[in-house]
């Protein structure tokens, strides 16, 4: 049983070490409910990514997501997924909510560029009407400069 746990720990550690080959990324995400300037910080097998954008209510909005990275398909491809929070303020309206993220990222091996396609569904409550509003149009494309 100890050998099984040791083998499992080594496997998890190797996936974590090789999940991403950059520390920081800055770029643009477009499409869906939230697109704008994005910044990402990798920590091996996980990352924190935030987006700041012009909000639907005439103000400014953004999100922050904690992402788990898993290598898939081939070198440079990573599946990422995780929970996040979203907020927007403008026109005397405050909107807060939660989101999920699932996506695929490709880090170009010979260039400091990463391309991504993801889906970020959201559930938001707004002070304008107090109602929960689901956002299911969260598909987006991203391009980031990595360093």
MINUTOR-248393 format. One line per field, with one value per residue (C-alpha): z, y, x; residue number from 0; residue in three letters; chain. Coordinates in pm, 1 decimal. Each point is the difference from the previous one (the first is absolute). Layout:
BEGIN
c3 [Z	...] .
c2 [Y	...] .
c1 [X	...] .
mimar [NUM	...] .
lonu [ala	...] .
marti [A	...] .
This chain:
BEGIN
c3 [0.0	76.4	-348.4	-153.7	190.7	-84.4	-369.8	6.2	171.8	-256.6	-287.1	141.3	63.1	-356.2	-144.5	226.3	-96.6	-374.5	-10.6	-121.9	-138.3	83.9	317.1	-119.7	-297.3	-104.9	-289.1	-133.1	24.7	-225.7	-25.1	218.9	320.0	99.0	-225.1	55.1	138.0	175.1	223.6	113.2	261.5	-13.9	301.7	-167.9	6.0	73.5	-89.7	86.2	-295.2	2.7	-265.5	2.9	-257.2	-94.4	172.8	-141.3	242.9	-140.4	258.8	66.6	82.0	51.5	123.9	183.3	-37.8	169.6	-269.7	9.2	-294.6	-150.7	-299.2	-282.3	-367.0	-63.1	121.7	57.9	41.0	341.5	118.0	272.5	222.4	327.3	195.1	-1.7	101.4	-220.2	75.4	-191.4	101.9	-194.8	-39.8	375.9	-37.1	169.0	-129.8	177.0	-85.9	-38.3	-308.5	-118.1	-265.3	-226.4	-292.5	-216.4	-34.0	-245.6	78.6	-325.8	73.0	-215.3	92.7	323.3	-96.9	141.6	-172.5	188.1	-50.5	309.5	140.8	309.4	106.5	272.1	249.7	97.0	239.8	-69.4	227.5	-286.0	33.8	265.4	-232.1	-71.7	-363.3	-165.4	-269.5	-239.6	-286.3	152.7	-292.9	-74.9	-191.2	151.5	-103.3	260.6	5.9	236.5	209.8] .
c2 [0.0	237.0	-62.4	92.1	330.6	77.9	-67.9	212.2	287.7	-11.2	-3.5	299.4	186.1	-60.5	127.5	304.3	82.9	-16.0	147.3	344.2	124.1	369.4	202.3	305.4	83.2	327.1	35.0	41.2	-214.6	66.5	-125.8	-96.8	174.2	108.4	98.1	241.5	24.7	-318.0	-92.6	-350.3	-128.9	-369.0	-204.9	-331.7	-199.6	299.3	366.6	317.3	193.4	333.3	204.1	370.3	130.7	250.7	-134.1	-57.0	259.7	286.4	-26.5	-223.1	-368.0	-289.9	-347.7	-205.3	-377.3	-267.6	-249.4	-353.4	-87.2	-348.1	-87.2	-158.7	-101.1	92.8	221.8	356.0	-82.5	39.6	-46.8	249.5	17.0	152.2	238.3	377.4	320.1	280.8	363.5	307.1	356.2	288.4	215.8	-29.5	-379.1	-260.3	-357.2	-289.8	-365.7	-329.3	-173.8	-315.9	-29.6	-285.1	47.6	-117.2	193.6	-50.0	149.3	35.3	-166.9	229.8	328.5	173.3	-27.9	-202.7	-40.7	-102.7	-93.8	-14.6	4.4	205.6	-38.8	244.4	59.2	367.2	198.0	370.8	286.0	133.1	-270.8	-239.9	-295.9	-282.4	14.4	-296.9	79.1	-287.1	192.7	-17.6	-147.9	185.9	-1.6	125.8	86.9	64.5	100.0	-237.7	58.4] .
c1 [0.0	289.8	142.3	-336.0	-16.4	362.9	-62.1	-317.2	182.0	283.2	-248.5	-188.8	325.9	120.8	-329.5	17.7	357.1	-62.5	-351.1	117.2	329.8	-37.6	-56.7	-194.4	-221.1	-164.6	-240.1	-351.1	-312.5	-294.8	-355.5	-290.3	-99.3	349.8	286.2	284.3	351.5	111.3	292.6	92.8	244.8	94.7	100.0	85.7	-322.7	-223.2	-39.0	-184.0	-141.1	-180.1	-175.1	-91.2	-247.4	-265.9	-313.5	-348.2	-144.4	207.1	274.9	295.5	-3.0	229.5	50.2	258.6	18.5	207.9	93.6	133.1	230.2	19.1	221.8	-202.9	27.6	366.4	283.5	-116.4	-371.4	-162.3	-354.6	-90.4	-306.4	-110.6	-223.3	-1.8	-171.6	-129.6	-89.6	-112.7	-80.3	-149.8	-312.9	-67.9	-22.7	217.3	1.6	173.3	8.0	175.6	129.7	162.0	266.1	104.4	234.3	284.8	325.4	283.5	340.7	194.3	336.5	215.6	-169.5	-105.2	-367.0	-290.1	-337.5	-313.8	-363.6	-218.0	-351.7	-92.4	-362.9	-108.7	-278.2	-22.5	-220.5	-44.2	-108.1	-213.4	-264.1	131.5	-54.2	240.4	103.4	169.4	254.2	51.3	164.2	345.6	196.0	320.4	326.9	321.6	351.2	269.1	364.8	180.5	310.0] .
mimar [0	1	2	3	4	5	6	7	8	9	10	11	12	13	14	15	16	17	18	19	20	21	22	23	24	25	26	27	28	29	30	31	32	33	34	35	36	37	38	39	40	41	42	43	44	45	46	47	48	49	50	51	52	53	54	55	56	57	58	59	60	61	62	63	64	65	66	67	68	69	70	71	72	73	74	75	76	77	78	79	80	81	82	83	84	85	86	87	88	89	90	91	92	93	94	95	96	97	98	99	100	101	102	103	104	105	106	107	108	109	110	111	112	113	114	115	116	117	118	119	120	121	122	123	124	125	126	127	128	129	130	131	132	133	134	135	136	137	138	139	140	141	142	143	144	145	146] .
lonu [unk	unk	unk	unk	unk	unk	unk	unk	unk	unk	unk	unk	unk	unk	unk	unk	unk	unk	unk	unk	unk	unk	unk	unk	unk	unk	unk	unk	unk	unk	unk	unk	unk	unk	unk	unk	unk	unk	unk	unk	unk	unk	unk	unk	unk	unk	unk	unk	unk	unk	unk	unk	unk	unk	unk	unk	unk	unk	unk	unk	unk	unk	unk	unk	unk	unk	unk	unk	unk	unk	unk	unk	unk	unk	unk	unk	unk	unk	unk	unk	unk	unk	unk	unk	unk	unk	unk	unk	unk	unk	unk	unk	unk	unk	unk	unk	unk	unk	unk	unk	unk	unk	unk	unk	unk	unk	unk	unk	unk	unk	unk	unk	unk	unk	unk	unk	unk	unk	unk	unk	unk	unk	unk	unk	unk	unk	unk	unk	unk	unk	unk	unk	unk	unk	unk	unk	unk	unk	unk	unk	unk	unk	unk	unk	unk	unk	unk] .
marti [A	A	A	A	A	A	A	A	A	A	A	A	A	A	A	A	A	A	A	A	A	A	A	A	A	A	A	A	A	A	A	A	A	A	A	A	A	A	A	A	A	A	A	A	A	A	A	A	A	A	A	A	A	A	A	A	A	A	A	A	A	A	A	A	A	A	A	A	A	A	A	A	A	A	A	A	A	A	A	A	A	A	A	A	A	A	A	A	A	A	A	A	A	A	A	A	A	A	A	A	A	A	A	A	A	A	A	A	A	A	A	A	A	A	A	A	A	A	A	A	A	A	A	A	A	A	A	A	A	A	A	A	A	A	A	A	A	A	A	A	A	A	A	A	A	A	A] .
